[in-house]
Amino acid sequence: MDEQNVKRRILIADDDAVSRRILKKFLTQRRYEVTEVADGTSALDALESDGAPRLAVLDWMMPGMEGVQVCQLIRERPDRPYVYILLLTARSEKQDVIQGLKLGADDYLTKPLHAQELEARLLVGERILALQDDLIAAKEELRFKATHDPLTGIVNRGVVMEAIRREHSRQIREKAPFGVILADLDHFKSVNDQYGHLCGDAVLKEAARRMVSCTRQYDIVGRYGGEEFLAVVAGADETIAFALAERMRKAIASGPFVNESGTISITASFGVAASTERAPVDPSAIVQLADEALYCAKGNGRNRSEISKTPKKGAAADAPSGQKAKTKDPAGESLSGLRILLIEDSGSDIELCKRLLVRAYPGSRCDVVDSPLEFSRLVRTTYYDVVLSDYNLQSWTGLAVFKLMRKIGRAIPFILVTGALSETKAVECIKTGITDYVLKDHLERLPIAISRALEEKELLEQHKRIAQALNEGRETGPAVAAKVSAATFLYEGIRCRFVNAAAEQITGYSCDELLAMNFWQLVLPSSKEAIVGESISEPDYSQRRYAMQICTKQRVERWLDVTIGHYEIENQLNMLITAFDITERKRAEAEVYRATQNGPAGVLLGSA
């Protein structure tokens, strides 16, 4: 609904049905869209709802809540759009009128109403609302210009420095850590020299967009100056800040920057510093520390992140200078600094999960909630790598938790950790989109499930990036695919027209050999039988994931996590296959699951 229509909507609140009917007829004839209620409580609910009317005619005396009380409560909500309130009253004493205006009414009319006077007062109300909206828009525009960089649209240096001072003050009060990340685009001067400043401006804007896309709602990324960017990471020690810096670095290097002059590959270097309760740093010093770490990253070859050499009082010996201590998950992947949300109402199960997670992923943080309200608040405002939830909770289920997360619009890997789950219910959950489930009797499998969930997320994100690039143009997809870590095979019809270096590495075949082959020639018969009927040449415009085994050129059997999707480009059917090598993870699974029977090869993992 557009703003003009919202202004023409009007609320009538009067407990007299005859008066409401007369008013509604009069206003409808003058092209108002009328909402009518019979008591003050309903009037307040209507005015506090989304898309509420901006004009209201309230009777003074109503059941539940008087009109002046509604005015008072509405005026206590300055965060909502202004409502022009016209108070109807049979009282004619000046003192009553003054009281109504003081409590928030904009104007008043005494009963019985005079039709032309009512129409004139409402026209005045519309003019006032229009003037106020124009004033607010102008004020917001001035505020935005004063606080944002005009080129990139992100906040400017003044705002980000104020954010550092604010986090420092919060640390003094609450002992909360915070991190600072200083980023610099590598060899940016050569971009301006070779392609021109307009191209350089486009690169700066796209780099800013990619970095901001990696952050949480309450993190701040600002332009520090030139090709440098400064980020403030609330509630983060150096491990969490480093993990964010790495996500930003990978986002910038994930694909070429497309402009009118062609495509440009850009990388960036990052310096990370943190202020913690054990090692507090004042605002000016923490930026200097991040700058020194950035200088170290530049000196060590660029396109990397480095942590500042801040001493940690009372802590164990640090990792070697410029290196980040890493944790290996069962599949051999680095998963330090995970942010995990656990939904559980059993104290003993909470402690059991926490001990397992701390042992598996040192340096990770696990937040625990047991109510829908707290879950909704945290998942809206906090970045999480993975969500773990019991299925049978006191007032809701794990499936309800997942559906609420999807309704909020967050796509976070979601794993059920449950005491018992029937096969039928497990299939229902997986079909709904839940990533995986682990029985509490076998919690030792949880680290593998987390590894698998994060691996799935990375694979789907890379597949999505390539698919988006394909939609932009026939040659853009291969340009992006060449930069990703997933093995990529691109088919036009039944002909393979592109493979990247990762595909050569994972299969052992050369590019020319793969272009002359069909992907199915790599897949072992056992995996083919398990997904019979799921032909990769059949047009299916959803994305499907499989675990399947292939045989490399060197006759080595390897497990792959494969995503297959079909896309129509320039009236030609294209098939995109992306894959990660999960052989090591499968070996880890075999060790943990050796007491149980393994499932069939080539299981359909899910649809995206």
N, C-alpha and C positions, 0 to 999 in steps of 0.2 A: 504494500500500500504506500503510495507516495505521500510526501509531507503535506501537499495541498489538500489531499483527501482527509488526512488526519485532522487538519485544522477545521474542516467543515463538519466534522463529527461532533456531536454534543450529547452530554449526559443530562437526563432529567431525573432528579431524586425527590419524590414527594409521596407521602403515604396516602394521599387522597387520590383514588383511582380516577375520579371525574376530572380533577385538575390536571393529572398526567395526560389523560386522553385529549383534553383541549389543547394543552401545550404541544403535544406530539403532532396533532393535526396542523396547528399553526406553523410549527418549525418545518415539518415535512413539505408543506406548500412552498416554503422558502428555500428548498433544496438542501436542507440539513439532513444528515444521517443520524437518526435519534436512537440512543440507548436509554431505556427507562428502568428504574429500580424503585422499590417501595420503602426502603429503610436506609439508614446511614451506614450500617456495616456493609451492605451490598454496594453502596456508592463508593466507599473507600476501596473495596476490592476491585471495582471496575476502573477506578482512577489509578490504581497501582499495577494494573495488568499491562502486558506488552501491547503497544499500539493503542494505548488508552486515549479517549477523547481529550482534546486540549481546551474545550469549552465545557463548562458545567453550570447547570442551574439547580441549586440546592435549596430545599425548603429548610427553614430554621428548625422547626419542631418535627422530629421524626422518631419512630421507635428504634431501639438498638443504639443509636448514636445520633446526636443532634448535628445539624448542618455546620454549625460553628466548630464543633469538635472535628468533623471531617476536614474542614479548612485548616485547622491547626496541625493535624497530623500530616496533611499533604505538604504544608510549608516546612515541615521538619525533614523533608526529603529533597534537599537541593540538588542531589545527583540525578533526579528525574526531570524530563522536560516540563517547562512551566505550564500550569493549567490556569486559565482565566476563569475565576469562580464568581458567579452572580448569585447573591443570597436573596431568597424570597422570604418575606416576613410579614406577619400581620401586626407586628409591633411598630409603632411610629415614634416611640420615645427616642430622643437624640442619644441618650446614654446607651440604649440597646444597639443602635446603628454604629456608634463609635466602637463598642465592644466587638461587633462582628467584623469591622474593618481591621481592628487591631489583631484579631485572631487569624487574619489571612484572606478574608474576602476582598475581591477587587472592586465590587460595586454591590448595590442592593436595590431591590424593588419592593414596594409595599403592595400587599393584596388589598383589593382586587387589581389584577394586572391590566395595564394599558398596552394593547398590542403594538402600536407604533413605537412606544417608549422601549419596550423589550427588544424590538428589532434594532433600534438605534444603539442600545447598550451593547448588543451582541456584535454589531459592526465595529464599535469602538474596541471591543475585546479582540476581534480579528486583527485590527490594525496594530494593537499593542503586541500581540503575539508575533506578527510579521516583523515589527521593528526590533523586538527582542531577539528573534532568530537571526536577523541580519547582524545585530550587534555581537551576538555570541560567535557567529561565523567569522566576522572580522577580527574579533579578539583571538580566536583560535588560530586564524591564519598568521597573525602577528606573533603569537606564541610559538607556532611551529617554525617560522622563519628565524626566530631568535634562538631556538634550541636545536635546530637540525642543519646538517650540511646540505647546501643547495644542490650539489651534484648527485650524491649517493642517496639522499633522503634519510640516512641514519642520523643519530644524534651527533652533535659536534663535540669538540674537545672540552668546552666548558661544562657540558652536562655530564660527560663521562668522568671528569675529574671530581665533580661534585658527588657523583655516585661512589667514588672511592672514599671520599671523606665521610659520606653517610654510612658506608659499610664499616669504616674504622670506628665511628661512634657507636654503632651497633655492637661491634666486637667488645668495646669497653663495657657496655651494659650487659651483654648476654654471653660473652665469651665465644661468640660464633666466628668461625674462620671465614676468610674470603680470599679469592684468587684474582690475579690480574694477568691478562695475556696481551702481549704486544706483538703485532704481526706486521710484516713488511713484504710486499710483492717483490719477487726476485727479478733482477734485470729489467725493472720497469722502464728505465730510461731508454733502453733499446726499443721498446714498444713505441714510445713517442717519436723517437728518431726515425724508425723504419716505417711506421704506419700513420703517424700524425697524431696530434693532440686529441682530435675528436675520437679516434679509435682508443686512445689511452683513457679518455673519459668513460667510454663504454666498458672497458675492462674494469675500471674502478667500481662502476655501478654493479656489474655482475659479480665481482669479488665480494662486495659488501653484501649482496643478496645471498650468496652461497654461505657466507659466514653466519649471517643472522639466522638462516634456516636451520643451523645446527644447535641453536641455543634454546634454553628454556624461556618461559614467559618473563621471568623476573631477572634474567641475565641482561646485560647491556653491552651493545657493541657500538662504538663510535669511531668517527674518523679523527685520528690524532693529528694528521698533517701529511700532505703529499700522498705517498702511497702507503702510509702507515695507518694501522687500525688498532684501537685499544679496547679490550673487553674486560668487564668486571663480572666475576662469577660469584654470586652470593652463596654463603654456606659451604664453600668448597676449600678443601685443603689442596696441596700441590698435586696429589694424585688425581683428584677429580678434575682440577683445572687443566692438568696435562692431557687427560683423556678428551676433554672438550677441544683443546688446541689441536690434537691429532685428528678429531672429526672435522674441524675446520680445514686443516691442511689437506686432508683427503678429498674434501668437497671441492676445494679449489683445483686440485690436480685431477679430479675425476673425469673431466672432459674438456675439450677445447672451448675457447671463448669465440663465439661466432659473431662476425661483424661484416660490414660491407666490403672490407678488404680481403675477407676470407676467414680462416680459422687460425687462432693463435693458442699455443699451449702455454699456460701460465702456472707457475708454482709460487709458493710463499714460505717464508721462514717464520718461526714463532718462538718467542721467549716467554717463559712462565715463571711467576713468583706468587707466593702465598703468605698471608699473615695468619698465624694460628695462635691459640692461647699459650702454647709453649714457646713460640718464637714470634711475638708481635712485631709488626713493621709499620712505621708511620706512612701516611699517604704519599709523600714526596719520595721517600726511600724505596717504596715497593715498585714504583714506576721505574726507578733507576735500576733496581734488581732485574726487572723484566727486560729492560733495555740491554743490560749486560748479557743476559741469557740469549737474547736475540742476536747479539753480536757473536756469541759463541756458535749459534746455529748457522750463521752466515759463514763463519770461519771453517765450520766442519762440513761444508759442501752444499749448503742451502737445501731447500725443500725438506726441512726437518724441524722438530720441536726440541727445545732444551729447557731444563729446569734450572732456576738460579741456585747459586751455591749458598743458600741461607742456612746457617747452623741451626740444628734442632736440639735445644737444650734438653738433656735428660733422655734423649732418644737413643736407640741403638745406632750402630754405625751406619752411615748413609751408603747408598750405592755409589760407585765411582762417579767423579764429577762429570756433569753433563749427561748422565745416563739415568734412566727411570727404572726402578726396581719393578720387575714384571712377575706376574703369577701365571702359571701354566694350568690350563684346565685339562681334563682327562684326554681331550683330543689333541693336546699340544698347542692350543692357541692361547695367546695372551689375553687374559680377561680381568686385569687388575682394575680397581676403581669402579666396580659395578654399582649401580644404584638400583636396589630391589625393593618392591612394595609387597608385603605379605599381609593377606587378609585371613585372619585366624582368630578364633575366640577361646581356644584352649591354651592355658598358660604353659602346660608341659610341652605341648606340640610346638608352641612358639619358641621355647628355649631349645628344643631339639633341632628345629630348622635353623635357628640362628647359629648354633654351634657348628652345624654342618657347613653352613655358608661361610662362616668366618674361617673354618679350616680349609675349605676348597678355594675361597677367593679372599685372601687377606687384603685389607684395605678397602673392602666393599662396605656399603652402608645399607642397612635393612630397616625400613620403616614398617611399623605394624599398625593396622587398623582393624576394627571389627564392626563398624557401622556404615551404612550407605552414605550418610551425610559426610563423615570424615573422609571416606574413600573418594567421594565426588570432589571434595575440596582439594585433596592432595593431587589427584590425577589431573585436575585442571591446571594446577599451579606449579607442579614439580616434574622435572624430567626423570623418567625411570627407564632402565634398560630392559627390565622384565617384571611381570606381575605374577605372584604365586598366590593361589587361593584354595582354601578348603572347599569342598563341595557342600557338605552339610553344615551350614552355619545356623546360629540360633534363630535369626529372624528372616533369613534369606538364603539363597543357594549360590554356589560358585558360578552357575550358569547365569543367574541374575546379575552377578557382579560383572561378568563379561559383557552382557548386553548393555548394562549401564555405561561401561567404558566405551563401547561402540557408539552409543547414543551421544555421549559427550564429544565424540569425534577423535578419540585417541587410538592410534594403531600401535599397541605395545604387545610384544610377545607375551602370551598368557598361558600359564601352566597350572592345571589343577593338581593339588596335593591332597589326597583324600584317603580315608580309611577303607572305603569299599566303594566300588563302582561297577555296576553290571555291564556286560558287554554291550547291551542295547543302549544304555545311557551313555557309555563311552563313545559309541559311534555317533549318537545324537550330538554330543558335545563337539566332537571333531568336525562334523558336518556344519555346525554353527559357525566354526572359525577358530575355536580354541586350539592353541598350538599343540599341546601335548598334555598327558596326565601321568602322575607318579603315585603309586600306592604308598601309604605311610609305612607299611611293613618292609618296603624296599627303598627307603630314603637315600641309600647309597647311589641310586640311579639319578638323583636330582641334578648333580653337576653335569651329567651327560645330557639330560633334557634341556638344561639351560644353554649349554653349548650348541645343541641342535637348534634351539629357538633363535639364538642370535645369528647363527649361520644362515638360517632360513630368511631372517629379516634382511641380512646383507645381500643374499642372492636375489631376493625379490626386488630390492631397491635397485640393484645393478640392472636387472632385467627391465625394470620400469624405465630407467634412464635411457637405455638403448631403444626401447619401444617408442618413447617420446621423441627421441632423435629421428627414428625411422619415419614418424608422422610428419616431421619437419621437412624431410626430403630424402630421396633415394640414397644419396651419398653421405648424408649426415650420420645415419646409424652406424655404418662401419667406422667412421671417424671417432665416434664416441666409444664403440666397442673395442677399438684398438687400445684404449686407455684403461679399461677396467680389469680387475683381477680375475673375474669369472671367465672360464673358457666359453667362447661364443662361436656359434655356427649359425649362419644366416642363409636360408634357402629361398630362392625365387622359383615358385612352382616346385618342381622336383630337383632342380639344379642348385647345388651348393655354390653360392657366389662369393662368400666371404668367411674366413676363419681368422681368429686373432692369435697372437703369440702364445697366450695361455692355453689355447686348444692344442697347439703343437706340443707344448710342454706336457700336458696332461695325458696325451695319447701316444706320444713318441713318433708320430707321423709328421712329415713335412707339410707345409702349406699346400703345395701342388698335389700331394697325395690325398690330403683331406678333401680338396676341392673336387677330386675325381671319385670320391667315395660317397656312400649314403651313410648317415649316422647309424642306422640300424646294423650296418656291418660291424660296428664296434661292440654292440651290445651282446652279452652272453645269452644263450637260449633260455636259461632259467628266468632271466629278467623279462625276456620277451613273452614267455608263457604267462608270467604273473600279471602282465598288463595287456593281455590279448584283447583286441577290440579297441584299444586306445591308439590307433595308428597315428603316427606323427604327421602323416600327409593328409589326414582328414581335417577339413576346415572346422576348427572349434575356437571361437573368439574369446574364450576364457583362458586364463593361464592355469596350467596343470603341473603339479610337482610330483616327481618320482624319485625313489632311491633305486638305483639300478647298477649292475656291474658291467664293466667293459673289459675288453682284452686289449692291451697296448701292443704296439708294434714289436716290443721286446718280449711279448707273450706273458706279461705281468697282468694279473687280474686286479682291477681297482674299483672301488665303490665311488659312485658319483651321486650328488644331489642335483637333480636336473629339473629345470623349469622350461616348459614348452608353451609357446603362444603363437597365434596366427594373426596376421595384420594385412589388410588390403591397402596397397600403396600403388597409386597411379594405375588402378584397375587390374593390378597383378597381385595374386595371393603370395604373401611372404610368410615364412615360418622362422621364428627366432627361438634358438635353443641356447640356454646358458647353464653352466654346470660348475660345481665346486667339487674338489676331491675330498671325500670324507672317509678315506680308507683308514686313517689313523683313528678317527672317531669310532668306526666300526670295530676296530681291534679293541679299543677301550671298552666298548659296549659288550663285546664277547667275553671280556674278563669279568665284568660286573654281572652280566646276565648268564654266566656259564651254568648256573644251577637251574635255569629255566629254558624252555624250548624257544628257539628263535623263530620269528615270523617268516613268511615267504619272502623271497627276493623280489625286489621291484614293487614295493607297496605304494599305492597312490597316497601321497602325503597330504594333499589338500588342493583347493582351488582358490585363486586369488581374484 
